[in-house]
Amino acid sequence: MNEIKIEDYNYILPDNLIAQTAIEPRDASKLLVYKKNGIQHSFFNQLDTFIPENAQLFFNNAKVIPARIFLSNENNANIEVFLLQPFKQDYFSSLNNTEKTKWECLIGNKKKWNAEQMLSINIDNTIINFFQKENNVVEISWNSGLPFVEILNLIGKMPLPPYIKRTANENDNSRYQTIYSKNEGSVAAPTAGLHFTISVLDNLKTAGATLNYLTLHVSAGTFLPVKVENAADHDMHKEYFSINKQCLENILKDGSKIAVGTTSIRVLESIYWCGVKLYLKRENPFIIEKLIAYQLSEIENLPNLPLAITTLIEYLEKEKKGEIEGETSILIMPGYQFKIVEGLITNFHQPKSTLILLIAALVGEDWRKIYNEALKNNYRFLSYGDSSLLLS
């Protein structure tokens, strides 16, 4: 594997182009359309006019939870608990617990929280207690019998990204969710989907596109900058995903496969490698490690896409399951050969990030031309920014 120098994926992003609020209405954002023959500028409400005929679109229906919780110790020092993922339990079970749960967390101002001290919040006679365990695991218990997801709605704040320099407000509770969000667990929004409205979705269906929904719970690791010189050495975050049988069957149908967001790409490309691992009878076929795609690519007679996906469908039928569930830490960077995805709807990403590497893997060196064009035309960048349609 060739060394990928992260400095080659740097660019200057002016602070004034980092969107601090969402544009209204959702589909009024700008849309940059890239094809190999050039770049066009439009608006998101015209997306259906640029989508290839009979396209299969794949949306991430993950729902953001209010994962930021602010506590105080006995001296009124502020302590923040940022929920990352359930500890040794699946998302559904944890979020529906009615007494107690444990989560892996980031703890802000941790030195002010004595390891043996319980911190509490009291809201309308619901008492929520927080107790530190080892390795930044926090045990949370409460007395009201409410599901944990409802407890979060009482005490949590929407986890806006660190480059949005303001406190989350009431508007963010709805605006930092896609209109099709369904499965709770994300601690960051799949932001490519924030531009969609009912009207845009209806226009896509009228134009002949098929809309598919999968889930990837976005982790806080998506915001971590790459701090190592060789991108392949970056410590990738793991994220839970699920994809149902109908999505798998639609992958095998004719028509361009277009991912809505980098999170959807991570699921689609990971699912191919799940099929490969299952076909080859490898251990843990539904855990996709950071570099496994590059390692398996060296195998002769690698299963092709239809064989890999059919293997997964047959597995579901045999096991009488409706969906594949797994974890992915896949790192998609220049040199990666896409197996499923032929196009991407996405926002504009941070310099020297794993997301820029993914864009460069899809469009090659043209990533810089695309970003220069967006900068020149004052596109809004990052989570609440404008959008692009990239067709490889």
C-alpha positions as CSV (number, residue, x, y, z in Angstrom):
1,M,0.0,0.0,0.0
2,N,1.4,3.4,-1.0
3,E,1.9,6.0,1.7
4,I,-0.9,8.7,1.7
5,K,0.6,12.0,2.9
6,I,-2.2,13.8,4.7
7,E,-0.6,17.2,3.9
8,D,-1.5,16.5,0.2
9,Y,-5.2,16.8,1.3
10,N,-4.9,20.2,2.9
11,Y,-6.5,23.4,1.8
12,I,-7.2,26.8,3.4
13,L,-10.8,27.1,4.7
14,P,-11.7,30.6,5.7
15,D,-13.6,30.9,9.0
16,N,-16.4,32.9,7.4
17,L,-17.3,30.0,5.1
18,I,-17.9,27.6,7.9
19,A,-21.7,27.6,8.3
20,Q,-22.8,28.4,11.8
21,T,-26.5,28.1,11.2
22,A,-28.7,26.1,8.8
23,I,-30.2,27.8,5.7
24,E,-34.0,27.8,5.4
25,P,-35.7,26.2,3.7
26,R,-33.6,23.0,3.8
27,D,-33.5,22.6,0.0
28,A,-32.5,26.2,-0.7
29,S,-28.8,25.4,-0.3
30,K,-26.4,25.6,-3.2
31,L,-25.6,22.4,-5.1
32,L,-22.3,21.9,-6.9
33,V,-22.6,19.1,-9.6
34,Y,-19.5,17.4,-10.7
35,K,-19.1,15.0,-13.6
36,K,-15.9,14.1,-15.4
37,N,-16.8,16.7,-18.1
38,G,-17.0,19.6,-15.7
39,I,-18.8,21.4,-12.9
40,Q,-22.2,23.0,-12.8
41,H,-23.8,25.2,-10.1
42,S,-27.4,24.9,-9.1
43,F,-29.6,24.6,-6.0
44,F,-30.5,21.5,-4.0
45,N,-34.2,21.7,-4.9
46,Q,-33.1,20.9,-8.5
47,L,-31.3,17.7,-7.5
48,D,-33.7,15.4,-9.4
49,T,-32.7,17.0,-12.7
50,F,-29.1,15.8,-12.3
51,I,-29.6,12.3,-11.0
52,P,-29.0,9.5,-13.5
53,E,-32.0,7.6,-14.8
54,N,-33.2,4.7,-12.7
55,A,-30.7,5.5,-9.9
56,Q,-30.7,3.7,-6.6
57,L,-30.2,6.2,-3.8
58,F,-29.1,5.1,-0.3
59,F,-30.0,7.2,2.7
60,N,-28.7,6.9,6.3
61,N,-31.8,7.1,8.5
62,A,-29.8,7.3,11.8
63,K,-31.3,9.7,14.3
64,V,-29.2,12.0,16.5
65,I,-29.6,11.7,20.2
66,P,-29.1,14.7,22.5
67,A,-25.8,13.2,23.6
68,R,-24.3,16.2,25.5
69,I,-25.1,16.2,29.2
70,F,-24.0,19.0,31.5
71,L,-23.4,18.3,35.2
72,S,-22.0,20.1,38.3
73,N,-20.0,18.8,41.2
74,E,-20.5,19.9,44.8
75,N,-18.3,23.0,44.1
76,N,-20.5,23.9,41.1
77,A,-17.7,23.1,38.7
78,N,-19.1,22.3,35.2
79,I,-18.6,18.7,33.9
80,E,-19.7,17.5,30.5
81,V,-20.6,13.9,29.6
82,F,-20.6,13.3,25.9
83,L,-22.2,9.9,25.1
84,L,-20.4,7.9,22.5
85,Q,-21.9,4.4,22.4
86,P,-23.5,1.9,24.7
87,F,-21.2,-0.2,26.7
88,K,-21.6,-3.9,26.0
89,Q,-25.2,-3.5,24.8
90,D,-26.9,-2.7,21.5
91,Y,-28.3,0.7,20.9
92,F,-32.0,-0.3,20.9
93,S,-31.7,-2.1,24.2
94,S,-29.8,0.7,25.9
95,L,-32.1,3.4,24.7
96,N,-35.1,1.5,25.9
97,N,-33.8,0.6,29.3
98,T,-36.0,2.0,32.0
99,E,-33.7,1.9,35.1
100,K,-30.0,1.9,34.3
101,T,-27.5,1.9,31.4
102,K,-23.8,2.2,30.8
103,W,-22.2,4.2,28.0
104,E,-18.7,4.9,26.8
105,C,-18.2,8.7,27.0
106,L,-16.0,11.6,26.6
107,I,-15.8,13.5,29.9
108,G,-15.0,17.2,29.9
109,N,-13.3,18.6,32.9
110,K,-12.9,15.1,34.2
111,K,-10.3,16.1,36.9
112,K,-13.2,17.9,38.7
113,W,-15.2,14.6,39.0
114,N,-14.0,12.5,41.9
115,A,-14.1,8.9,40.7
116,E,-16.1,7.8,43.8
117,Q,-18.5,10.7,43.6
118,M,-22.1,10.4,42.2
119,L,-23.4,13.4,40.3
120,S,-27.1,13.9,39.9
121,I,-29.8,15.9,38.0
122,N,-33.3,16.3,39.3
123,I,-36.0,17.3,36.8
124,D,-39.7,17.2,37.8
125,N,-39.0,14.6,40.5
126,T,-37.0,12.4,38.1
127,I,-33.6,11.9,39.6
128,I,-30.8,10.9,37.2
129,N,-27.5,9.7,38.8
130,F,-24.1,9.4,37.1
131,F,-21.3,7.3,38.3
132,Q,-17.9,6.8,36.8
133,K,-16.6,3.4,35.9
134,E,-13.2,2.5,34.4
135,N,-12.1,3.6,31.0
136,N,-14.5,6.5,30.6
137,V,-17.6,4.3,31.0
138,V,-20.4,6.1,32.8
139,E,-23.3,4.3,34.6
140,I,-26.5,6.2,34.4
141,S,-29.6,5.3,36.6
142,W,-32.9,7.0,37.1
143,N,-36.1,6.5,39.1
144,S,-39.0,7.4,36.8
145,G,-39.3,4.2,34.7
146,L,-39.0,6.2,31.5
147,P,-37.0,4.8,28.6
148,F,-33.5,6.2,28.5
149,V,-34.1,7.9,25.2
150,E,-36.8,10.0,26.9
151,I,-34.4,10.7,29.8
152,L,-32.0,12.1,27.2
153,N,-34.7,14.3,25.7
154,L,-35.2,15.8,29.2
155,I,-31.5,16.4,30.1
156,G,-29.4,16.2,26.9
157,K,-28.4,18.8,24.4
158,M,-28.0,18.3,20.6
159,P,-24.3,17.5,19.9
160,L,-23.4,20.2,17.4
161,P,-19.9,19.8,15.9
162,P,-17.0,21.6,17.5
163,Y,-16.6,24.0,14.6
164,I,-20.1,25.5,15.2
165,K,-19.1,28.1,17.7
166,R,-22.4,28.5,19.5
167,T,-24.7,26.7,21.9
168,A,-27.3,24.4,20.5
169,N,-30.8,26.0,20.5
170,E,-34.3,24.8,20.2
171,N,-34.2,25.0,16.4
172,D,-31.2,22.6,16.2
173,N,-33.4,19.9,17.8
174,S,-35.2,19.5,14.5
175,R,-32.8,21.1,12.1
176,Y,-29.9,18.9,13.0
177,Q,-32.0,15.8,12.0
178,T,-32.9,14.6,8.6
179,I,-36.6,14.5,7.9
180,Y,-36.3,10.7,7.5
181,S,-34.4,10.1,10.7
182,K,-35.6,7.0,12.4
183,N,-33.1,4.8,14.3
184,E,-31.7,6.6,17.4
185,G,-28.1,6.4,18.3
186,S,-26.0,8.8,16.3
187,V,-24.0,11.5,18.1
188,A,-23.5,13.5,14.9
189,A,-26.0,14.0,12.0
190,P,-25.5,12.4,8.6
191,T,-25.3,15.9,7.3
192,A,-25.7,15.3,3.6
193,G,-29.3,14.4,4.3
194,L,-30.1,17.7,6.0
195,H,-30.9,19.3,2.6
196,F,-33.8,16.9,1.8
197,T,-37.4,17.9,1.9
198,I,-40.6,16.0,1.1
199,S,-40.7,17.8,-2.2
200,V,-37.1,16.8,-3.1
201,L,-37.8,13.2,-2.2
202,D,-41.1,13.2,-4.2
203,N,-39.3,14.7,-7.3
204,L,-36.6,12.0,-7.1
205,K,-39.2,9.3,-7.1
206,T,-41.1,10.9,-9.9
207,A,-37.8,11.0,-11.9
208,G,-37.5,7.2,-11.5
209,A,-35.1,7.0,-8.6
210,T,-35.5,4.3,-5.9
211,L,-35.0,5.4,-2.3
212,N,-33.3,3.0,0.0
213,Y,-32.7,3.4,3.8
214,L,-29.8,1.9,5.8
215,T,-28.4,2.9,9.2
216,L,-25.0,4.0,10.4
217,H,-24.7,5.5,13.8
218,V,-22.2,8.4,13.3
219,S,-19.6,8.6,16.1
220,A,-17.7,11.6,17.4
221,G,-14.6,10.2,15.7
222,T,-15.9,11.5,12.4
223,F,-14.6,15.0,13.6
224,L,-11.2,13.8,14.6
225,P,-8.4,15.4,12.4
226,V,-5.7,13.2,10.9
227,K,-2.6,14.1,12.9
228,V,-0.2,11.5,11.5
229,E,1.8,12.1,8.4
230,N,0.7,8.9,6.7
231,A,-3.1,8.7,6.6
232,A,-3.1,4.9,6.8
233,D,-1.7,5.2,10.4
234,H,-4.8,7.2,11.5
235,D,-6.7,5.5,14.3
236,M,-10.1,5.0,12.8
237,H,-13.3,5.1,14.8
238,K,-15.7,2.1,14.7
239,E,-19.4,2.7,13.9
240,Y,-22.5,0.4,14.1
241,F,-24.4,-0.2,10.9
242,S,-27.4,-2.2,9.6
243,I,-28.7,-2.8,6.1
244,N,-31.8,-4.8,5.3
245,K,-32.5,-7.5,2.7
246,Q,-34.3,-5.2,0.3
247,C,-31.4,-2.8,0.1
248,L,-29.1,-5.7,-0.6
249,E,-31.4,-6.9,-3.4
250,N,-31.5,-3.4,-4.9
251,I,-27.7,-3.2,-5.0
252,L,-27.9,-6.0,-7.6
253,K,-30.4,-4.1,-9.8
254,D,-29.5,-1.9,-12.8
255,G,-29.0,1.8,-12.3
256,S,-26.4,4.0,-10.7
257,K,-25.8,3.5,-7.0
258,I,-25.6,6.9,-5.3
259,A,-24.8,7.3,-1.6
260,V,-26.4,10.1,0.3
261,G,-23.5,11.0,2.5
262,T,-20.1,9.6,3.4
263,T,-21.8,7.5,6.1
264,S,-23.9,5.7,3.5
265,I,-20.8,5.0,1.5
266,R,-19.1,3.5,4.5
267,V,-22.0,1.1,4.9
268,L,-22.3,0.2,1.2
269,E,-18.6,-0.5,0.7
270,S,-18.3,-2.3,4.1
271,I,-21.2,-4.6,3.2
272,Y,-19.4,-5.8,0.1
273,W,-16.4,-6.8,2.3
274,C,-18.8,-8.4,4.7
275,G,-19.9,-10.6,1.9
276,V,-16.4,-11.4,0.9
277,K,-15.4,-12.3,4.5
278,L,-18.5,-14.5,4.8
279,Y,-17.8,-16.2,1.4
280,L,-14.2,-16.8,2.4
281,K,-15.3,-18.1,5.8
282,R,-13.2,-15.5,7.6
283,E,-13.7,-14.8,11.3
284,N,-16.1,-12.0,12.4
285,P,-17.5,-11.4,8.9
286,F,-19.6,-8.4,10.0
287,I,-16.7,-6.5,11.6
288,I,-14.9,-4.5,8.9
289,E,-11.4,-3.4,10.1
290,K,-9.7,-0.3,9.0
291,L,-7.5,-1.7,6.2
292,I,-9.1,-5.1,5.6
293,A,-10.3,-4.0,2.1
294,Y,-6.7,-3.3,1.0
295,Q,-5.5,-6.6,2.4
296,L,-8.3,-8.7,0.9
297,S,-7.9,-7.0,-2.5
298,E,-4.6,-8.8,-2.9
299,I,-6.4,-12.2,-2.9
300,E,-6.8,-13.8,-6.4
301,N,-10.3,-14.7,-7.5
302,L,-11.9,-12.3,-5.1
303,P,-15.7,-12.8,-5.1
304,N,-17.4,-10.2,-7.5
305,L,-20.2,-7.9,-6.3
306,P,-23.1,-10.2,-7.2
307,L,-21.5,-13.2,-5.5
308,A,-20.7,-11.2,-2.3
309,I,-24.1,-9.7,-2.0
310,T,-25.9,-13.0,-2.9
311,T,-23.8,-14.6,-0.1
312,L,-25.3,-12.1,2.4
313,I,-28.8,-12.6,1.1
314,E,-28.5,-16.3,1.4
315,Y,-27.2,-15.9,5.0
316,L,-30.2,-13.8,6.0
317,E,-32.6,-16.3,4.5
318,K,-30.8,-19.2,6.2
319,E,-30.7,-17.4,9.6
320,K,-34.3,-16.1,9.1
321,K,-33.0,-12.5,9.7
322,G,-34.2,-9.3,8.1
323,E,-31.0,-7.3,8.2
324,I,-27.2,-7.5,8.4
325,E,-25.8,-5.7,11.5
326,G,-22.1,-5.0,12.0
327,E,-19.4,-2.6,12.9
328,T,-17.1,-0.8,10.4
329,S,-13.8,1.1,10.8
330,I,-13.2,1.1,7.1
331,L,-10.7,3.8,5.9
332,I,-11.5,4.8,2.3
333,M,-8.6,6.7,0.8
334,P,-6.9,7.3,-2.6
335,G,-6.2,3.9,-4.1
336,Y,-9.4,2.3,-2.9
337,Q,-11.4,0.6,-5.6
338,F,-15.1,1.2,-5.1
339,K,-17.2,-1.9,-5.4
340,I,-20.7,-0.5,-5.2
341,V,-20.9,3.3,-5.1
342,E,-20.9,5.3,-8.4
343,G,-21.9,8.7,-7.0
344,L,-22.2,10.7,-3.8
345,I,-24.3,13.5,-2.4
346,T,-22.2,15.2,0.3
347,N,-21.4,18.5,2.0
348,F,-17.9,20.1,1.9
349,H,-15.5,18.7,4.5
350,Q,-12.6,19.8,6.7
351,P,-9.0,19.9,5.4
352,K,-6.9,16.9,6.2
353,S,-9.8,14.8,7.3
354,T,-10.7,11.2,6.5
355,L,-13.8,12.6,4.6
356,I,-11.5,14.5,2.2
357,L,-9.6,11.3,1.7
358,L,-12.9,9.5,0.8
359,I,-13.8,12.3,-1.7
360,A,-10.3,12.0,-3.3
361,A,-10.7,8.3,-3.6
362,L,-14.0,8.8,-5.5
363,V,-13.0,11.7,-7.9
364,G,-9.2,11.5,-7.8
365,E,-7.2,14.7,-8.1
366,D,-10.3,16.6,-9.2
367,W,-11.2,16.9,-5.5
368,R,-9.0,20.0,-5.4
369,K,-10.7,21.5,-8.5
370,I,-14.1,20.9,-6.9
371,Y,-13.1,22.5,-3.6
372,N,-11.4,25.5,-5.3
373,E,-14.6,26.1,-7.2
374,A,-16.7,25.9,-4.1
375,L,-14.4,28.3,-2.3
376,K,-14.3,30.7,-5.2
377,N,-18.1,30.8,-5.3
378,N,-18.6,31.3,-1.5
379,Y,-20.2,28.0,-0.8
380,R,-21.0,27.3,2.8
381,F,-18.9,24.5,4.3
382,L,-19.2,21.7,6.8
383,S,-22.3,20.3,8.6
384,Y,-24.8,23.2,8.0
385,G,-23.2,24.1,4.7
386,D,-24.1,23.6,1.1
387,S,-24.1,20.4,-0.9
388,S,-22.5,18.6,-3.9
389,L,-23.4,15.8,-6.2
390,L,-20.3,13.9,-7.3
391,L,-20.7,11.4,-10.2
392,S,-17.6,9.3,-10.8
